[in-house]
Amino acid sequence: MPLGLAALDDLFDAFEDLRDVLDGVDAAAIELASNRVSRAAASVRAIGAWRSEPAVIERLAVMVPLLDSARIRVKLLADHAQQRLAILAAHGAQTAPLTYGR
């Protein structure tokens, strides 16, 4: 397997993990998964083969929907968290649930 494809597989797995933890309320797990995505993306960028290797380009094309869905999900969840924080600010912590569990 070309090095670029292995890096893409790591990126794909990292995004899958991120999607899984985004459904929960564990802020530490979300941060860990986000950091894993960041490291995996940096590895793909560092290889540089993604620009010229046909198999890597094809794999990236297949991954685009996953990447877009994760990006949209993060934006949606960030907006939801902002709304919950606004509720906390407006009503006080005693009357509104915490955004993340402890």
Biopython code that builds the backbone (N, CA, C, O; Angstrom):
import numpy as np
from Bio.PDB.StructureBuilder import StructureBuilder

atoms = [
    (1, "MET", "N", (0.858, -1.184, 0.000)),
    (1, "MET", "CA", (0.000, 0.000, 0.000)),
    (1, "MET", "C", (0.894, 1.235, 0.000)),
    (1, "MET", "O", (1.801, 1.338, 0.826)),
    (2, "PRO", "N", (0.653, 2.166, -0.908)),
    (2, "PRO", "CA", (1.446, 3.391, -0.931)),
    (2, "PRO", "C", (1.300, 4.152, 0.383)),
    (2, "PRO", "O", (0.255, 4.106, 1.033)),
    (3, "LEU", "N", (2.369, 4.855, 0.759)),
    (3, "LEU", "CA", (2.394, 5.598, 2.008)),
    (3, "LEU", "C", (1.229, 6.579, 2.099)),
    (3, "LEU", "O", (0.639, 6.744, 3.167)),
    (4, "GLY", "N", (0.896, 7.229, 0.989)),
    (4, "GLY", "CA", (-0.202, 8.189, 0.983)),
    (4, "GLY", "C", (-1.525, 7.551, 1.350)),
    (4, "GLY", "O", (-2.338, 8.155, 2.050)),
    (5, "LEU", "N", (-1.748, 6.323, 0.878)),
    (5, "LEU", "CA", (-3.008, 5.640, 1.197)),
    (5, "LEU", "C", (-3.079, 5.264, 2.675)),
    (5, "LEU", "O", (-4.149, 5.330, 3.281)),
    (6, "ALA", "N", (-1.953, 4.873, 3.254)),
    (6, "ALA", "CA", (-1.939, 4.546, 4.685)),
    (6, "ALA", "C", (-2.262, 5.788, 5.509)),
    (6, "ALA", "O", (-3.011, 5.710, 6.483)),
    (7, "ALA", "N", (-1.701, 6.929, 5.123)),
    (7, "ALA", "CA", (-1.982, 8.181, 5.830)),
    (7, "ALA", "C", (-3.450, 8.556, 5.680)),
    (7, "ALA", "O", (-4.065, 9.043, 6.629)),
    (8, "LEU", "N", (-4.019, 8.334, 4.494)),
    (8, "LEU", "CA", (-5.431, 8.627, 4.283)),
    (8, "LEU", "C", (-6.320, 7.705, 5.108)),
    (8, "LEU", "O", (-7.353, 8.128, 5.626)),
    (9, "ASP", "N", (-5.915, 6.447, 5.226)),
    (9, "ASP", "CA", (-6.676, 5.519, 6.068)),
    (9, "ASP", "C", (-6.671, 5.999, 7.516)),
    (9, "ASP", "O", (-7.693, 5.932, 8.197)),
    (10, "ASP", "N", (-5.521, 6.484, 7.986)),
    (10, "ASP", "CA", (-5.442, 7.031, 9.345)),
    (10, "ASP", "C", (-6.365, 8.245, 9.489)),
    (10, "ASP", "O", (-7.045, 8.397, 10.504)),
    (11, "LEU", "N", (-6.382, 9.102, 8.469)),
    (11, "LEU", "CA", (-7.248, 10.281, 8.502)),
    (11, "LEU", "C", (-8.722, 9.868, 8.513)),
    (11, "LEU", "O", (-9.527, 10.430, 9.257)),
    (12, "PHE", "N", (-9.064, 8.890, 7.688)),
    (12, "PHE", "CA", (-10.438, 8.392, 7.642)),
    (12, "PHE", "C", (-10.845, 7.853, 9.008)),
    (12, "PHE", "O", (-11.921, 8.177, 9.510)),
    (13, "ASP", "N", (-9.985, 7.027, 9.614)),
    (13, "ASP", "CA", (-10.270, 6.462, 10.939)),
    (13, "ASP", "C", (-10.408, 7.553, 11.994)),
    (13, "ASP", "O", (-11.267, 7.473, 12.871)),
    (14, "ALA", "N", (-9.554, 8.574, 11.904)),
    (14, "ALA", "CA", (-9.612, 9.675, 12.864)),
    (14, "ALA", "C", (-10.941, 10.422, 12.749)),
    (14, "ALA", "O", (-11.541, 10.781, 13.761)),
    (15, "PHE", "N", (-11.399, 10.654, 11.521)),
    (15, "PHE", "CA", (-12.679, 11.323, 11.336)),
    (15, "PHE", "C", (-13.837, 10.457, 11.830)),
    (15, "PHE", "O", (-14.799, 10.973, 12.397)),
    (16, "GLU", "N", (-13.749, 9.151, 11.617)),
    (16, "GLU", "CA", (-14.785, 8.253, 12.132)),
    (16, "GLU", "C", (-14.854, 8.330, 13.654)),
    (16, "GLU", "O", (-15.940, 8.390, 14.230)),
    (17, "ASP", "N", (-13.686, 8.327, 14.305)),
    (17, "ASP", "CA", (-13.655, 8.448, 15.764)),
    (17, "ASP", "C", (-14.245, 9.780, 16.214)),
    (17, "ASP", "O", (-14.988, 9.838, 17.194)),
    (18, "LEU", "N", (-13.911, 10.849, 15.497)),
    (18, "LEU", "CA", (-14.442, 12.162, 15.844)),
    (18, "LEU", "C", (-15.963, 12.170, 15.724)),
    (18, "LEU", "O", (-16.657, 12.678, 16.605)),
    (19, "ARG", "N", (-16.471, 11.615, 14.650)),
    (19, "ARG", "CA", (-17.934, 11.563, 14.475)),
    (19, "ARG", "C", (-18.590, 10.795, 15.620)),
    (19, "ARG", "O", (-19.659, 11.182, 16.093)),
    (20, "ASP", "N", (-17.960, 9.713, 16.065)),
    (20, "ASP", "CA", (-18.523, 8.917, 17.155)),
    (20, "ASP", "C", (-18.582, 9.708, 18.464)),
    (20, "ASP", "O", (-19.602, 9.691, 19.152)),
    (21, "VAL", "N", (-17.495, 10.399, 18.810)),
    (21, "VAL", "CA", (-17.476, 11.105, 20.098)),
    (21, "VAL", "C", (-18.292, 12.390, 20.066)),
    (21, "VAL", "O", (-18.697, 12.888, 21.117)),
    (22, "LEU", "N", (-18.538, 12.931, 18.885)),
    (22, "LEU", "CA", (-19.348, 14.153, 18.812)),
    (22, "LEU", "C", (-20.784, 13.907, 19.259)),
    (22, "LEU", "O", (-21.491, 14.851, 19.612)),
    (23, "ASP", "N", (-21.216, 12.662, 19.247)),
    (23, "ASP", "CA", (-22.563, 12.340, 19.705)),
    (23, "ASP", "C", (-22.666, 12.309, 21.228)),
    (23, "ASP", "O", (-23.766, 12.264, 21.779)),
    (24, "GLY", "N", (-21.520, 12.334, 21.902)),
    (24, "GLY", "CA", (-21.518, 12.284, 23.358)),
    (24, "GLY", "C", (-21.345, 13.651, 23.979)),
    (24, "GLY", "O", (-21.434, 14.676, 23.303)),
    (25, "VAL", "N", (-21.097, 13.653, 25.281)),
    (25, "VAL", "CA", (-20.918, 14.901, 26.022)),
    (25, "VAL", "C", (-19.555, 14.958, 26.709)),
    (25, "VAL", "O", (-19.333, 15.792, 27.587)),
    (26, "ASP", "N", (-18.651, 14.080, 26.312)),
    (26, "ASP", "CA", (-17.328, 14.027, 26.928)),
    (26, "ASP", "C", (-16.380, 14.983, 26.203)),
    (26, "ASP", "O", (-15.864, 14.667, 25.131)),
    (27, "ALA", "N", (-16.161, 16.138, 26.795)),
    (27, "ALA", "CA", (-15.330, 17.165, 26.167)),
    (27, "ALA", "C", (-13.893, 16.675, 25.957)),
    (27, "ALA", "O", (-13.271, 17.002, 24.947)),
    (28, "ALA", "N", (-13.369, 15.899, 26.897)),
    (28, "ALA", "CA", (-11.995, 15.395, 26.764)),
    (28, "ALA", "C", (-11.883, 14.439, 25.572)),
    (28, "ALA", "O", (-10.897, 14.480, 24.835)),
    (29, "ALA", "N", (-12.886, 13.584, 25.382)),
    (29, "ALA", "CA", (-12.873, 12.658, 24.242)),
    (29, "ALA", "C", (-12.964, 13.418, 22.927)),
    (29, "ALA", "O", (-12.310, 13.050, 21.951)),
    (30, "ILE", "N", (-13.771, 14.477, 22.893)),
    (30, "ILE", "CA", (-13.886, 15.289, 21.693)),
    (30, "ILE", "C", (-12.559, 15.966, 21.383)),
    (30, "ILE", "O", (-12.140, 16.025, 20.227)),
    (31, "GLU", "N", (-11.906, 16.471, 22.407)),
    (31, "GLU", "CA", (-10.607, 17.120, 22.207)),
    (31, "GLU", "C", (-9.562, 16.131, 21.712)),
    (31, "GLU", "O", (-8.796, 16.447, 20.802)),
    (32, "LEU", "N", (-9.521, 14.941, 22.297)),
    (32, "LEU", "CA", (-8.569, 13.919, 21.853)),
    (32, "LEU", "C", (-8.809, 13.528, 20.399)),
    (32, "LEU", "O", (-7.867, 13.418, 19.615)),
    (33, "ALA", "N", (-10.076, 13.318, 20.045)),
    (33, "ALA", "CA", (-10.402, 12.940, 18.666)),
    (33, "ALA", "C", (-10.065, 14.079, 17.703)),
    (33, "ALA", "O", (-9.573, 13.834, 16.601)),
    (34, "SER", "N", (-10.324, 15.304, 18.108)),
    (34, "SER", "CA", (-9.991, 16.458, 17.265)),
    (34, "SER", "C", (-8.482, 16.556, 17.043)),
    (34, "SER", "O", (-8.028, 16.842, 15.935)),
    (35, "ASN", "N", (-7.723, 16.319, 18.089)),
    (35, "ASN", "CA", (-6.263, 16.341, 17.963)),
    (35, "ASN", "C", (-5.774, 15.224, 17.047)),
    (35, "ASN", "O", (-4.829, 15.414, 16.281)),
    (36, "ARG", "N", (-6.412, 14.066, 17.125)),
    (36, "ARG", "CA", (-6.033, 12.960, 16.242)),
    (36, "ARG", "C", (-6.296, 13.328, 14.784)),
    (36, "ARG", "O", (-5.474, 13.034, 13.916)),
    (37, "VAL", "N", (-7.431, 13.967, 14.505)),
    (37, "VAL", "CA", (-7.734, 14.417, 13.143)),
    (37, "VAL", "C", (-6.674, 15.411, 12.679)),
    (37, "VAL", "O", (-6.198, 15.338, 11.546)),
    (38, "SER", "N", (-6.315, 16.324, 13.548)),
    (38, "SER", "CA", (-5.317, 17.335, 13.197)),
    (38, "SER", "C", (-3.969, 16.695, 12.857)),
    (38, "SER", "O", (-3.330, 17.070, 11.874)),
    (39, "ARG", "N", (-3.542, 15.734, 13.668)),
    (39, "ARG", "CA", (-2.267, 15.044, 13.405)),
    (39, "ARG", "C", (-2.327, 14.242, 12.111)),
    (39, "ARG", "O", (-1.380, 14.248, 11.325)),
    (40, "ALA", "N", (-3.443, 13.551, 11.891)),
    (40, "ALA", "CA", (-3.592, 12.744, 10.675)),
    (40, "ALA", "C", (-3.617, 13.637, 9.439)),
    (40, "ALA", "O", (-3.026, 13.287, 8.417)),
    (41, "ALA", "N", (-4.285, 14.773, 9.515)),
    (41, "ALA", "CA", (-4.322, 15.702, 8.380)),
    (41, "ALA", "C", (-2.939, 16.261, 8.100)),
    (41, "ALA", "O", (-2.556, 16.420, 6.941)),
    (42, "ALA", "N", (-2.184, 16.560, 9.153)),
    (42, "ALA", "CA", (-0.818, 17.056, 8.972)),
    (42, "ALA", "C", (0.059, 16.000, 8.304)),
    (42, "ALA", "O", (0.919, 16.334, 7.490)),
    (43, "SER", "N", (-0.153, 14.740, 8.641)),
    (43, "SER", "CA", (0.614, 13.656, 8.017)),
    (43, "SER", "C", (0.319, 13.563, 6.529)),
    (43, "SER", "O", (1.223, 13.350, 5.720)),
    (44, "VAL", "N", (-0.953, 13.722, 6.173)),
    (44, "VAL", "CA", (-1.334, 13.672, 4.755)),
    (44, "VAL", "C", (-0.710, 14.846, 4.008)),
    (44, "VAL", "O", (-0.170, 14.678, 2.915)),
    (45, "ARG", "N", (-0.787, 16.029, 4.601)),
    (45, "ARG", "CA", (-0.194, 17.209, 3.950)),
    (45, "ARG", "C", (1.317, 17.058, 3.799)),
    (45, "ARG", "O", (1.881, 17.481, 2.791)),
    (46, "ALA", "N", (1.974, 16.461, 4.786)),
    (46, "ALA", "CA", (3.433, 16.328, 4.770)),
    (46, "ALA", "C", (3.917, 15.394, 3.665)),
    (46, "ALA", "O", (5.024, 15.562, 3.153)),
    (47, "ILE", "N", (3.107, 14.426, 3.299)),
    (47, "ILE", "CA", (3.518, 13.459, 2.278)),
    (47, "ILE", "C", (3.632, 14.133, 0.928)),
    (47, "ILE", "O", (4.609, 13.915, 0.210)),
    (48, "GLY", "N", (2.662, 14.942, 0.569)),
    (48, "GLY", "CA", (2.684, 15.645, -0.706)),
    (48, "GLY", "C", (2.272, 14.788, -1.891)),
    (48, "GLY", "O", (1.996, 15.322, -2.964)),
    (49, "ALA", "N", (2.225, 13.480, -1.725)),
    (49, "ALA", "CA", (1.872, 12.586, -2.833)),
    (49, "ALA", "C", (0.412, 12.713, -3.222)),
    (49, "ALA", "O", (0.026, 12.314, -4.321)),
    (50, "TRP", "N", (-0.395, 13.256, -2.346)),
    (50, "TRP", "CA", (-1.824, 13.352, -2.622)),
    (50, "TRP", "C", (-2.111, 14.207, -3.847)),
    (50, "TRP", "O", (-3.202, 14.137, -4.414)),
    (51, "ARG", "N", (-1.150, 15.002, -4.252)),
    (51, "ARG", "CA", (-1.366, 15.863, -5.414)),
    (51, "ARG", "C", (-1.139, 15.150, -6.733)),
    (51, "ARG", "O", (-1.663, 15.572, -7.764)),
    (52, "SER", "N", (-0.362, 14.071, -6.711)),
    (52, "SER", "CA", (0.005, 13.460, -7.988)),
    (52, "SER", "C", (-0.287, 11.961, -8.082)),
    (52, "SER", "O", (-0.320, 11.416, -9.186)),
    (53, "GLU", "N", (-0.493, 11.304, -6.986)),
    (53, "GLU", "CA", (-0.690, 9.852, -7.002)),
    (53, "GLU", "C", (-2.169, 9.538, -7.254)),
    (53, "GLU", "O", (-3.013, 9.866, -6.420)),
    (54, "PRO", "N", (-2.499, 8.904, -8.397)),
    (54, "PRO", "CA", (-3.912, 8.670, -8.754)),
    (54, "PRO", "C", (-4.701, 7.912, -7.689)),
    (54, "PRO", "O", (-5.861, 8.245, -7.447)),
    (55, "ALA", "N", (-4.116, 6.915, -7.053)),
    (55, "ALA", "CA", (-4.842, 6.147, -6.040)),
    (55, "ALA", "C", (-5.186, 7.016, -4.833)),
    (55, "ALA", "O", (-6.251, 6.873, -4.233)),
    (56, "VAL", "N", (-4.275, 7.911, -4.490)),
    (56, "VAL", "CA", (-4.517, 8.806, -3.352)),
    (56, "VAL", "C", (-5.600, 9.822, -3.708)),
    (56, "VAL", "O", (-6.479, 10.106, -2.895)),
    (57, "ILE", "N", (-5.535, 10.360, -4.905)),
    (57, "ILE", "CA", (-6.546, 11.316, -5.360)),
    (57, "ILE", "C", (-7.924, 10.660, -5.362)),
    (57, "ILE", "O", (-8.907, 11.274, -4.945)),
    (58, "GLU", "N", (-7.996, 9.428, -5.825)),
    (58, "GLU", "CA", (-9.267, 8.707, -5.845)),
    (58, "GLU", "C", (-9.793, 8.479, -4.431)),
    (58, "GLU", "O", (-10.984, 8.647, -4.170)),
    (59, "ARG", "N", (-8.902, 8.095, -3.525)),
    (59, "ARG", "CA", (-9.311, 7.858, -2.123)),
    (59, "ARG", "C", (-9.809, 9.151, -1.481)),
    (59, "ARG", "O", (-10.778, 9.137, -0.722)),
    (60, "LEU", "N", (-9.154, 10.255, -1.781)),
    (60, "LEU", "CA", (-9.599, 11.546, -1.263)),
    (60, "LEU", "C", (-10.992, 11.900, -1.774)),
    (60, "LEU", "O", (-11.823, 12.415, -1.026)),
    (61, "ALA", "N", (-11.241, 11.622, -3.044)),
    (61, "ALA", "CA", (-12.553, 11.912, -3.615)),
    (61, "ALA", "C", (-13.647, 11.121, -2.903)),
    (61, "ALA", "O", (-14.755, 11.621, -2.707)),
    (62, "VAL", "N", (-13.333, 9.893, -2.520)),
    (62, "VAL", "CA", (-14.291, 9.062, -1.796)),
    (62, "VAL", "C", (-14.509, 9.616, -0.377)),
    (62, "VAL", "O", (-15.606, 9.509, 0.172)),
    (63, "MET", "N", (-13.464, 10.203, 0.207)),
    (63, "MET", "CA", (-13.540, 10.704, 1.574)),
    (63, "MET", "C", (-14.235, 12.053, 1.706)),
    (63, "MET", "O", (-14.651, 12.416, 2.806)),
    (64, "VAL", "N", (-14.370, 12.797, 0.631)),
    (64, "VAL", "CA", (-14.919, 14.154, 0.707)),
    (64, "VAL", "C", (-16.273, 14.198, 1.413)),
    (64, "VAL", "O", (-16.469, 15.074, 2.256)),
    (65, "PRO", "N", (-17.220, 13.300, 1.117)),
    (65, "PRO", "CA", (-18.503, 13.368, 1.845)),
    (65, "PRO", "C", (-18.333, 13.193, 3.360)),
    (65, "PRO", "O", (-19.002, 13.871, 4.139)),
    (66, "LEU", "N", (-17.442, 12.289, 3.778)),
    (66, "LEU", "CA", (-17.197, 12.095, 5.208)),
    (66, "LEU", "C", (-16.607, 13.364, 5.821)),
    (66, "LEU", "O", (-17.035, 13.802, 6.889)),
    (67, "LEU", "N", (-15.637, 13.943, 5.148)),
    (67, "LEU", "CA", (-15.004, 15.157, 5.656)),
    (67, "LEU", "C", (-16.013, 16.293, 5.751)),
    (67, "LEU", "O", (-16.037, 17.026, 6.739)),
    (68, "ASP", "N", (-16.838, 16.439, 4.734)),
    (68, "ASP", "CA", (-17.855, 17.496, 4.755)),
    (68, "ASP", "C", (-18.886, 17.263, 5.858)),
    (68, "ASP", "O", (-19.301, 18.202, 6.537)),
    (69, "SER", "N", (-19.297, 16.002, 6.031)),
    (69, "SER", "CA", (-20.295, 15.731, 7.073)),
    (69, "SER", "C", (-19.717, 16.013, 8.458)),
    (69, "SER", "O", (-20.418, 16.532, 9.326)),
    (70, "ALA", "N", (-18.455, 15.678, 8.669)),
    (70, "ALA", "CA", (-17.828, 15.962, 9.957)),
    (70, "ALA", "C", (-17.711, 17.467, 10.173)),
    (70, "ALA", "O", (-17.957, 17.953, 11.277)),
    (71, "ARG", "N", (-17.342, 18.203, 9.138)),
    (71, "ARG", "CA", (-17.208, 19.666, 9.244)),
    (71, "ARG", "C", (-18.560, 20.290, 9.580)),
    (71, "ARG", "O", (-18.645, 21.155, 10.453)),
    (72, "ILE", "N", (-19.600, 19.864, 8.903)),
    (72, "ILE", "CA", (-20.934, 20.405, 9.156)),
    (72, "ILE", "C", (-21.401, 20.038, 10.559)),
    (72, "ILE", "O", (-21.994, 20.857, 11.261)),
    (73, "ARG", "N", (-21.129, 18.805, 10.960)),
    (73, "ARG", "CA", (-21.534, 18.355, 12.286)),
    (73, "ARG", "C", (-20.850, 19.161, 13.382)),
    (73, "ARG", "O", (-21.480, 19.527, 14.374)),
    (74, "VAL", "N", (-19.562, 19.437, 13.202)),
    (74, "VAL", "CA", (-18.826, 20.233, 14.187)),
    (74, "VAL", "C", (-19.426, 21.634, 14.274)),
    (74, "VAL", "O", (-19.617, 22.161, 15.370)),
    (75, "LYS", "N", (-19.723, 22.235, 13.131)),
    (75, "LYS", "CA", (-20.313, 23.580, 13.137)),
    (75, "LYS", "C", (-21.691, 23.569, 13.809)),
    (75, "LYS", "O", (-22.012, 24.470, 14.584)),
    (76, "LEU", "N", (-22.492, 22.564, 13.515)),
    (76, "LEU", "CA", (-23.814, 22.453, 14.109)),
    (76, "LEU", "C", (-23.719, 22.268, 15.622)),
    (76, "LEU", "O", (-24.438, 22.921, 16.378)),
    (77, "LEU", "N", (-22.837, 21.384, 16.055)),
    (77, "LEU", "CA", (-22.683, 21.144, 17.490)),
    (77, "LEU", "C", (-22.098, 22.357, 18.202)),
    (77, "LEU", "O", (-22.463, 22.632, 19.345)),
    (78, "ALA", "N", (-21.195, 23.087, 17.549)),
    (78, "ALA", "CA", (-20.657, 24.303, 18.142)),
    (78, "ALA", "C", (-21.761, 25.343, 18.323)),
    (78, "ALA", "O", (-21.811, 26.035, 19.339)),
    (79, "ASP", "N", (-22.638, 25.447, 17.336)),
    (79, "ASP", "CA", (-23.766, 26.362, 17.439)),
    (79, "ASP", "C", (-24.705, 25.942, 18.568)),
    (79, "ASP", "O", (-25.193, 26.779, 19.327)),
    (80, "HIS", "N", (-24.949, 24.652, 18.668)),
    (80, "HIS", "CA", (-25.804, 24.135, 19.741)),
    (80, "HIS", "C", (-25.189, 24.426, 21.108)),
    (80, "HIS", "O", (-25.886, 24.843, 22.033)),
    (81, "ALA", "N", (-23.891, 24.206, 21.229)),
    (81, "ALA", "CA", (-23.210, 24.497, 22.496)),
    (81, "ALA", "C", (-23.294, 25.985, 22.827)),
    (81, "ALA", "O", (-23.502, 26.355, 23.982)),
    (82, "GLN", "N", (-23.133, 26.829, 21.824)),
    (82, "GLN", "CA", (-23.242, 28.277, 22.038)),
    (82, "GLN", "C", (-24.638, 28.645, 22.526)),
    (82, "GLN", "O", (-24.781, 29.489, 23.410)),
    (83, "GLN", "N", (-25.656, 28.028, 21.967)),
    (83, "GLN", "CA", (-27.032, 28.294, 22.409)),
    (83, "GLN", "C", (-27.233, 27.864, 23.860)),
    (83, "GLN", "O", (-27.883, 28.561, 24.639)),
    (84, "ARG", "N", (-26.672, 26.715, 24.210)),
    (84, "ARG", "CA", (-26.798, 26.233, 25.594)),
    (84, "ARG", "C", (-26.054, 27.143, 26.560)),
    (84, "ARG", "O", (-26.528, 27.406, 27.666)),
    (85, "LEU", "N", (-24.885, 27.623, 26.138)),
    (85, "LEU", "CA", (-24.146, 28.552, 26.994)),
    (85, "LEU", "C", (-24.905, 29.868, 27.159)),
    (85, "LEU", "O", (-24.862, 30.481, 28.225)),
    (86, "ALA", "N", (-25.593, 30.298, 26.115)),
    (86, "ALA", "CA", (-26.407, 31.507, 26.209)),
    (86, "ALA", "C", (-27.549, 31.307, 27.209)),
    (86, "ALA", "O", (-27.893, 32.222, 27.958)),
    (87, "ILE", "N", (-28.127, 30.116, 27.216)),
    (87, "ILE", "CA", (-29.177, 29.807, 28.194)),
    (87, "ILE", "C", (-28.612, 29.880, 29.603)),
    (87, "ILE", "O", (-29.228, 30.457, 30.499)),
    (88, "LEU", "N", (-27.440, 29.295, 29.795)),
    (88, "LEU", "CA", (-26.796, 29.349, 31.117)),
    (88, "LEU", "C", (-26.570, 30.796, 31.545)),
    (88, "LEU", "O", (-26.841, 31.164, 32.688)),
    (89, "ALA", "N", (-26.078, 31.600, 30.634)),
    (89, "ALA", "CA", (-25.802, 32.993, 30.963)),
    (89, "ALA", "C", (-27.089, 33.750, 31.286)),
    (89, "ALA", "O", (-27.102, 34.602, 32.175)),
    (90, "ALA", "N", (-28.161, 33.444, 30.572)),
    (90, "ALA", "CA", (-29.419, 34.157, 30.765)),
    (90, "ALA", "C", (-30.159, 33.720, 32.024)),
    (90, "ALA", "O", (-30.818, 34.538, 32.666)),
    (91, "HIS", "N", (-30.059, 32.450, 32.383)),
    (91, "HIS", "CA", (-30.864, 31.919, 33.480)),
    (91, "HIS", "C", (-30.058, 31.462, 34.684)),
    (91, "HIS", "O", (-30.636, 31.147, 35.724)),
    (92, "GLY", "N", (-28.766, 31.421, 34.570)),
    (92, "GLY", "CA", (-27.954, 30.953, 35.689)),
    (92, "GLY", "C", (-27.797, 29.453, 35.675)),
    (92, "GLY", "O", (-28.650, 28.742, 35.142)),
    (93, "ALA", "N", (-26.729, 28.967, 36.248)),
    (93, "ALA", "CA", (-26.389, 27.550, 36.215)),
    (93, "ALA", "C", (-27.383, 26.685, 36.996)),
    (93, "ALA", "O", (-27.483, 25.489, 36.722)),
    (94, "GLN", "N", (-28.115, 27.246, 37.954)),
    (94, "GLN", "CA", (-29.051, 26.433, 38.735)),
    (94, "GLN", "C", (-30.266, 26.011, 37.919)),
    (94, "GLN", "O", (-30.845, 24.958, 38.186)),
    (95, "THR", "N", (-30.665, 26.805, 36.934)),
    (95, "THR", "CA", (-31.882, 26.484, 36.192)),
    (95, "THR", "C", (-31.637, 25.878, 34.824)),
    (95, "THR", "O", (-32.586, 25.454, 34.165)),
    (96, "ALA", "N", (-30.380, 25.826, 34.375)),
    (96, "ALA", "CA", (-30.081, 25.276, 33.048)),
    (96, "ALA", "C", (-29.048, 24.156, 33.198)),
    (96, "ALA", "O", (-28.136, 24.271, 34.018)),
    (97, "PRO", "N", (-29.174, 23.085, 32.428)),
    (97, "PRO", "CA", (-28.210, 21.968, 32.535)),
    (97, "PRO", "C", (-26.850, 22.370, 31.987)),
    (97, "PRO", "O", (-26.743, 23.252, 31.136)),
    (98, "LEU", "N", (-25.818, 21.711, 32.488)),
    (98, "LEU", "CA", (-24.464, 21.971, 31.986)),
    (98, "LEU", "C", (-24.338, 21.503, 30.543)),
    (98, "LEU", "O", (-24.982, 20.534, 30.142)),
    (99, "THR", "N", (-23.519, 22.184, 29.774)),
    (99, "THR", "CA", (-23.311, 21.810, 28.380)),
    (99, "THR", "C", (-22.585, 20.482, 28.273)),
    (99, "THR", "O", (-22.963, 19.644, 27.455)),
    (100, "TYR", "N", (-21.565, 20.269, 29.069)),
    (100, "TYR", "CA", (-20.782, 19.030, 29.032)),
    (100, "TYR", "C", (-20.816, 18.388, 30.409)),
    (100, "TYR", "O", (-20.844, 19.074, 31.431)),
    (101, "GLY", "N", (-20.813, 17.060, 30.418)),
    (101, "GLY", "CA", (-20.739, 16.334, 31.670)),
    (101, "GLY", "C", (-19.348, 16.424, 32.268)),
    (101, "GLY", "O", (-18.397, 16.810, 31.589)),
    (102, "ARG", "N", (-19.233, 16.075, 33.506)),
    (102, "ARG", "CA", (-17.914, 16.102, 34.164)),
    (102, "ARG", "C", (-17.498, 14.706, 34.510)),
    (102, "ARG", "O", (-16.421, 14.504, 35.071)),
]
sb = StructureBuilder()
sb.init_structure("model")
sb.init_model(0)
sb.init_chain("A")
sb.init_seg("    ")
for serial, (resi, resn, name, xyz) in enumerate(atoms, 1):
    if name == "N":
        sb.init_residue(resn, " ", resi, " ")
    sb.init_atom(name, np.array(xyz, "f"), 0.0, 1.0, " ", f" {name:<3s}", serial, name[0])
structure = sb.get_structure()
